[in-house]
Amino acid sequence: MPTHRVLVLGGGFGGIATAVTLREQLEPGDEVVLVERHPTYVMGLRKNWGVLDAAAIDEGERALARLIDKRIAVLHGEIEAIHPEERAATIDGERWQADALVVALGAQRAPEQVPGFSEHAIDVYGVEGVAAAREAVAELRPGGRILVGIFGVPYPCPPAPFELALLLTEHLRQRGHDGEVEVFSPLPLSLPILGQAGCNTFESRLDVAGVPFHRSHVASRVAAGGVAFAPPSEGAPAPPDRSFDVLLAIPPHRVPPVVFESGLTAGKPWVPVHPRTLETGFEGIYAIGDVTMLPLSNGQMLPKAGLFAQREGEVVAARIASHFRGDSATAPFAGDGACFLEGGGGQAAQVEGGFLEDPPRVVMTEPAAEHLAAKRAFERERLEAWFGA
Ligand SMILES: Cc1cc2nc3c(=O)[nH]c(=O)nc-3n(C[C@H](O)[C@H](O)[C@H](O)COP(=O)(O)OP(=O)(O)OC[C@H]3O[C@@H](n4cnc5c(N)ncnc54)[C@H](O)[C@@H]3O)c2cc1C
């Protein structure tokens, strides 16, 4: 029997980072079990690349079984229930008891919430949709319209749909194609965390790139070749339908049902956590990453991003290790971070700052080649640290 066992539920960005840090900080006799339904991991940022480049997903994919070399027990299976009061989970019918439990189950895509989505939209946030999107873009008719649609908030990586539109526009122009790319969002601003002034600057960049942005477009239904919208607020008129040849869509997201059913959301849409320690309302149970809701001082929520999931996981791992040793508490989650927005031309911008400051200090940098290099290094360094290559 191990001295202590930690169950990390979810082998995505945050779960892997947590398991690796735990292994570095726990005693050799302690056990780290990482539970995941997929046998491989690929970083979210590969999905936009995959719409343009057939090799992109495979090049960034790694087998989770490689974590066994780090003495992490990788359990390939379905988490069917979480029992927070007992620090346990049911995995493929078997009950697993732990001394600490980290819930890193992400945000689940919910295309079923929009009538017609599954029939007529291509879900570019799922790996399966990426290949379909690439084929549809390759077959776009002359003068055709690609609509990049945001069907609900919050969704992971707020800049990603805009990045996709900018990269696709460049892709079409480079091929002498006269098709157009447009984006719609239910929100009145493109990237609310930047505030009105920051959004004005970014939206004028979209304008210059020839990407129309349709704000306050709350999609209600998808039909063949068109999206219908609801009134954005009571008494306001519904925007007219928008037609498309190809609809590349970001579906609504929800908390995974297994998390909702566990009671960890306490009646909220996501798991509420202490913003500095990631503790839930249950002793020894932590939640990190996209599955959580972390309010900021300006009333917005911390954006869902892999870097935050990672840093939260590292904080949690250190806290669990020090608790097992009987030490006092460790460094809190600082809320600093950056996220990339590639805009074409071999450049990227960074949305960066101190998100937990009062008020949050978040800016978007000017696009530069060095930020694109930083984005590539961001992935490479993590894959090397976690998987060895
Ligand atoms: C196009 C795109 C671009 C992005 N670019 C960036 C970027 O540049 N920088 C950045 O920081 N972030 C980026 N992100 C966001 C980033 O991918 C997410 O925020 C991050 O993956 C969240 O990590 P997580 O661990 O919370 O959840 P995930 O990485 O989603 O992991 C959750 C895991 O839980 C598993 N799971 C769920 N339910 C069960 C169950 N019942 N049983 C077993 N397993 C289960 C899932 O299979 C999944 O692997 C991007 C995302 C997208 C889609």
PDBQT file of the ligand as one rigid body, heavy atoms in Angstrom, charges set to zero:
ROOT
HETATM    1  C1  LIG A 401      -8.172  26.263 -30.499  1.00  0.00    +0.000 C 
HETATM    2  C2  LIG A 401      -7.666  26.390 -29.100  1.00  0.00    +0.000 A 
HETATM    3  C3  LIG A 401      -6.513  27.132 -28.850  1.00  0.00    +0.000 A 
HETATM    4  C4  LIG A 401      -6.038  27.281 -27.556  1.00  0.00    +0.000 A 
HETATM    5  N1  LIG A 401      -4.875  27.997 -27.342  1.00  0.00    +0.000 NA
HETATM    6  C5  LIG A 401      -4.408  28.152 -26.077  1.00  0.00    +0.000 A 
HETATM    7  C6  LIG A 401      -3.205  28.885 -25.836  1.00  0.00    +0.000 A 
HETATM    8  O1  LIG A 401      -2.546  29.396 -26.758  1.00  0.00    +0.000 OA
HETATM    9  N2  LIG A 401      -2.786  29.010 -24.557  1.00  0.00    +0.000 N 
HETATM   10  C7  LIG A 401      -3.486  28.460 -23.501  1.00  0.00    +0.000 A 
HETATM   11  O2  LIG A 401      -3.054  28.606 -22.348  1.00  0.00    +0.000 OA
HETATM   12  N3  LIG A 401      -4.639  27.777 -23.697  1.00  0.00    +0.000 NA
HETATM   13  C8  LIG A 401      -5.113  27.609 -24.959  1.00  0.00    +0.000 A 
HETATM   14  N4  LIG A 401      -6.280  26.905 -25.177  1.00  0.00    +0.000 N 
HETATM   15  C9  LIG A 401      -7.116  26.508 -24.007  1.00  0.00    +0.000 C 
HETATM   16  C10 LIG A 401      -6.650  25.225 -23.363  1.00  0.00    +0.000 C 
HETATM   17  O3  LIG A 401      -6.607  24.169 -24.296  1.00  0.00    +0.000 OA
HETATM   18  C11 LIG A 401      -7.611  24.858 -22.216  1.00  0.00    +0.000 C 
HETATM   19  O4  LIG A 401      -7.867  25.980 -21.427  1.00  0.00    +0.000 OA
HETATM   20  C12 LIG A 401      -6.974  23.764 -21.378  1.00  0.00    +0.000 C 
HETATM   21  O5  LIG A 401      -6.896  22.565 -22.118  1.00  0.00    +0.000 OA
HETATM   22  C13 LIG A 401      -7.737  23.525 -20.075  1.00  0.00    +0.000 C 
HETATM   23  O6  LIG A 401      -7.081  22.524 -19.351  1.00  0.00    +0.000 OA
HETATM   24  P1  LIG A 401      -7.901  21.580 -18.355  1.00  0.00    +0.000 P 
HETATM   25  O7  LIG A 401      -6.903  20.634 -17.793  1.00  0.00    +0.000 OA
HETATM   26  O8  LIG A 401      -8.744  22.381 -17.450  1.00  0.00    +0.000 OA
HETATM   27  O9  LIG A 401      -8.918  20.800 -19.301  1.00  0.00    +0.000 OA
HETATM   28  P2  LIG A 401      -8.601  19.818 -20.580  1.00  0.00    +0.000 P 
HETATM   29  O10 LIG A 401      -7.244  20.088 -21.131  1.00  0.00    +0.000 OA
HETATM   30  O11 LIG A 401      -9.774  19.969 -21.442  1.00  0.00    +0.000 OA
HETATM   31  O12 LIG A 401      -8.577  18.386 -19.902  1.00  0.00    +0.000 OA
HETATM   32  C14 LIG A 401      -9.733  17.772 -19.366  1.00  0.00    +0.000 C 
HETATM   33  C15 LIG A 401      -9.593  16.262 -19.586  1.00  0.00    +0.000 C 
HETATM   34  O13 LIG A 401     -10.584  15.548 -18.839  1.00  0.00    +0.000 OA
HETATM   35  C16 LIG A 401     -10.992  14.424 -19.612  1.00  0.00    +0.000 C 
HETATM   36  N5  LIG A 401     -12.306  13.975 -19.157  1.00  0.00    +0.000 N 
HETATM   37  C17 LIG A 401     -13.435  14.706 -19.027  1.00  0.00    +0.000 A 
HETATM   38  N6  LIG A 401     -14.426  13.978 -18.501  1.00  0.00    +0.000 NA
HETATM   39  C18 LIG A 401     -13.915  12.736 -18.287  1.00  0.00    +0.000 A 
HETATM   40  C19 LIG A 401     -14.456  11.532 -17.724  1.00  0.00    +0.000 A 
HETATM   41  N7  LIG A 401     -15.713  11.453 -17.282  1.00  0.00    +0.000 N 
HETATM   42  N8  LIG A 401     -13.634  10.441 -17.648  1.00  0.00    +0.000 NA
HETATM   43  C20 LIG A 401     -12.357  10.497 -18.087  1.00  0.00    +0.000 A 
HETATM   44  N9  LIG A 401     -11.783  11.618 -18.592  1.00  0.00    +0.000 NA
HETATM   45  C21 LIG A 401     -12.568  12.723 -18.699  1.00  0.00    +0.000 A 
HETATM   46  C22 LIG A 401     -11.035  14.959 -21.034  1.00  0.00    +0.000 C 
HETATM   47  O14 LIG A 401     -10.951  13.920 -21.980  1.00  0.00    +0.000 OA
HETATM   48  C23 LIG A 401      -9.807  15.881 -21.049  1.00  0.00    +0.000 C 
HETATM   49  O15 LIG A 401      -8.650  15.255 -21.560  1.00  0.00    +0.000 OA
HETATM   50  C24 LIG A 401      -6.740  26.690 -26.463  1.00  0.00    +0.000 A 
HETATM   51  C25 LIG A 401      -7.891  25.920 -26.709  1.00  0.00    +0.000 A 
HETATM   52  C26 LIG A 401      -8.353  25.769 -28.016  1.00  0.00    +0.000 A 
HETATM   53  C27 LIG A 401      -9.587  24.935 -28.251  1.00  0.00    +0.000 C 
ENDROOT
TORSDOF 0
